[in-house]
Amino acid sequence: MPEPTEHPRAHGGSARGAQISARRVRDLLLAAIRAGRITPGSSLNEEHLMRTYSASRGAVRNALSQLTSIGILERRTRVGTRLVEAGVRIGVADFAFGERGGVSITVLEQRLVPSTPLLRERLQIDDEVVRMVENSFTFHDEAIGIRTAYFRPSITSDPTSLRGPLTMSTVMRDFFGAEPGLVYAWIGAEPSDARTSRILDIDEGAPLLRRELIYLDTDDVPIQVVFDAFRADRVSFDRGPISFD
């Protein structure tokens, strides 16, 4: 059997050790932006970035072009490149609303809808209908996401009565009257459909971050099933520290 071979760049990248991949430079730049090391309005100098990331000029320019194309950076002739908006970092299973998180919420629709086998299974109910509330999220007067939540029809609280600052823990207590317990989350991505594109004011087919959540109380009773869609150019998920013990 022949011995396994390595890719010729497995130990270097280039003769001078530069980051020749624009994707790697883009990843490092995005991480710096999300960590607050680069703030909105800051200028990004190609020479400085080449030194910082040990990157070739081509890789830096390509990375800047990619971030410009999704609206994170703005490039002007004879002016340079600057960060337009760092975006919103949200927890994988939580979300801060109002003054605390800078995100406002608007109720778009609420009504009873027919339940489905999936919803009955996830909510552990037998009801033929479930209550549905659809919200939009806004950050600095810009729509960044949509949430559709399903829960038992017996819950009659008014979502428009919720006032910030809020977290999902306070929503669980104040709206559902339940103590927050576990949360199950699924993360994915998909292109935006026509209706979502209109609400978020983005091009149809633009990338969205998708999140499905099941919120349980401290007795492991499912309280609500949530489907979120966020603009991928404005939102990133933040899990925080993870222990592998």
Salt bridges, closest charged atoms under 4 A:
GLU6 OE1 - HIS11 NE2 2.93
ASP27 OD1 - ARG26 NH2 3.21
GLU46 OE1 - ARG57 NH1 3.21
GLU46 OE1 - ARG61 NE 2.95
GLU46 OE2 - ARG75 NH2 3.36
GLU47 OE2 - ARG57 NH2 2.32
GLU74 OE1 - ARG76 NE 3.50
GLU74 OE1 - ARG82 NE 2.84
GLU85 OE1 - HIS140 ND1 3.85
GLU109 OE2 - ARG111 NE 2.44
GLU134 OE1 - ARG195 NH2 2.76
GLU142 OE2 - ARG231 NH1 3.31
GLU142 OE1 - ARG234 NE 3.00
GLU179 OE1 - ARG173 NE 3.17
GLU190 OE2 - ARG210 NH1 2.71
GLU212 OE1 - ARG122 NH1 3.16
ASP228 OD1 - ARG147 NE 2.75
ASP228 OD2 - ARG211 NH2 2.77
ASP233 OD2 - ARG231 NH2 2.74
ASP233 OD2 - ARG234 NH1 3.76
ASP238 OD2 - ARG89 NH2 2.99
